[in-house]
Amino acid sequence: MQSTFSGLNTMVNGIYTNRLGLNTVGHNISNSNTEGYSRQTAHAAATPSSEVYTLAGASQVGNGSTVTSVIRARDIYADRQYWKENSTNSYYVGKANNYAKIESIFNDSKNTGVQNAMEKFYEAWEDCSTTASSDTSRQNVINAGQNFAQSLQIAANHVKEQITSLYDDISLSVDDMNRLLGQMVELNKNISGIEATGAHANDLRDQRDLIVDQLTEMTNITVYETSNGMYTLVSNGTTLVNGITKVDLEMSQPKNNNEYSLTDFDIMIKQTGTIYTPGGGELKAQFEAIAEDKAYIDEVARMATFLLTTFNDQHKAGYGLDGNKDKPFGNTNPADDATTGLNFYGESDCIYEWTEADGFTVTKKNAAGTPIAGSTVKLSGMQILDLLTVNGELTAVDGHKKLATRSGERDADGNLLYQTKDPITGAIGETTDVNDPNIVKDSKGNPVPVDVNGSGDGSNAVWMATLLNCENDKTSPEVMEDDRAIGKGSLFSYYNTNMTTMGSSAANMNGKVEFQSNVMLQVENLRSTTNGVNWDEELSNMIMFQQGYSACSRCLNAMDECLDKLINGTGTVGR
């Protein structure tokens, strides 16, 4: 049987229910712009009824309402889709950012950079081919060659700096991940403790999901929720967080990379000492960008290799102007020697070679021009680019006179003719085979030509220029069959092909970024339809709870007046 005052309790329950509903609405509105916040709803239910006996028998009479729970609105499937797409989006954005930086390094739109320097170098050789006896045009070739070499070195150094910057960014991301993983463990503890009593840790869960949002920007994350409400985070097969335990990430010890003249790093799991490999997100993009940037250095190094080998070979086939006179047939006087066999790039006492099988090698030679046994070293990357300087003999005082613009006498097929001398009869002859055992050599061990063209001849300068803009089958017989580091095309085409490929890759990645941004917009909209705060809906709820609160209050007043009459007015008749 209900007590006399049960109606008051019913209205008080209603007031509490509507007040909590208003509080929840206020919480939603005040956090409508809070990152990661999920809309909350107060769920009300009728309280257990009381049994009341009437003339018709027993009846159940309600005792009002109560709030059973305050639950956040969240769609776990939308969350999982968001985390997956967010990792992909960060990966594409990271790759696109690296392409943008690399494109700025090789930007030739303002008549600067590698393309411009290469064109100036070609123009200098072209000019020298018609004015080979001019000191000015010869010096212009040397200056342009030095500028071209420096442009390749500057571009490669900028790429190297970009790699170092990427490692710095990775280090910062590792610090951020450790901080976020630590916060995840603390939230797991607090959420598990609160929800063990049957409550819902809504705001803490929002904070935890926001941490997952931030982690998926850096790497790929798969989330598993345990029965006690804790999260387990797995990334590319590595468990980063397991309830109240986590791993600690750190940068590995510096690994000296002589090939690229920089320091490499890995991400290590401190507890196990194993390498952590991100499977997505910004970190994966950064590691892939480092590998791609090293490949760009390799492409520049291949251009340098071509200059140190094939280009040098053509220069060594020509002759300078530093002899006392043109070298006539049969004249073996060393005083009349014109410089030949001289490297344009690198040093005079080095032999530079390249093959597809062995790569780039440098061998020292002695004063007689013979290779020194055991002096051969294999180089790559920045090591090659560091060698790319114009020969010191050419940059010295009057060094321009040693610039090999002239050619020797050639046969009908364009092959250079060299003097031969029979060791028995002393008969003088000629050959195109530089390995002929009877070939005559000068004081430096170079084959002596049958004749050297006049000082105004620029035929070898023409051959030098063809190496920059012609395919190998249009170059001289001396280098036509060379194993070339840049393939069969010209240096111009090799560079332009690589730049075109880079531009296509950048454009393709920008397209992926744009497509993925549209996907992210759809996923975010899907997510916000569930957990987003709708002001119109909240204001409607506010009015509803306000009216309910007022109605309960009025009803409570009415019951209070009835009870007042009952208590204070009953039994006073006749007084």
Protein Blocks (a to p, Z undefined) as FASTA:
>chain_A
ZZfklmmmmmmmmmmmmmmmmmmmmmmmmmmmgghiacdddddddddddddddfkbccdd
debjadfbdcddddfklmmmmmmmmmmmmmmmmmmmmmmmmmmmmpcklogajklmmmmm
mmmmmmmmmmmmbmklmmmmmmmmmmmmmmmmmmmmmmmmmmmmmmmmmmmmmmmmmmmm
mmmmmmmmmmmmmmmnopacfklmmmmmmmmmmmmmmmccdddddfkopacddeehiafb
ghjaccddddddddddfknopaddddddfklopacddfedjklmmmmmmmmmmmmmmmmm
mmmmmmmmmmmmmmmmmccfkbfbdcdehiacfklpccehiafbhcfkbccdddfklopa
dddddfkopacehiaccdehjllmmmmccdfklmmghklmmpcfbccdddfkopacdddd
dfklopacddfbfkbmkbccdfkopacdfbdcdfklcklmmmmmmmmmpcfklmcfklmm
pccfkljbdfklmmmmmmmmmmmmmmmmmmmmmmmmmmmmmmmmmmmmmmpccfklmmmm
mmmmmmmmmmmmmmmmmmmmmmmmmmmmgopgoZZ
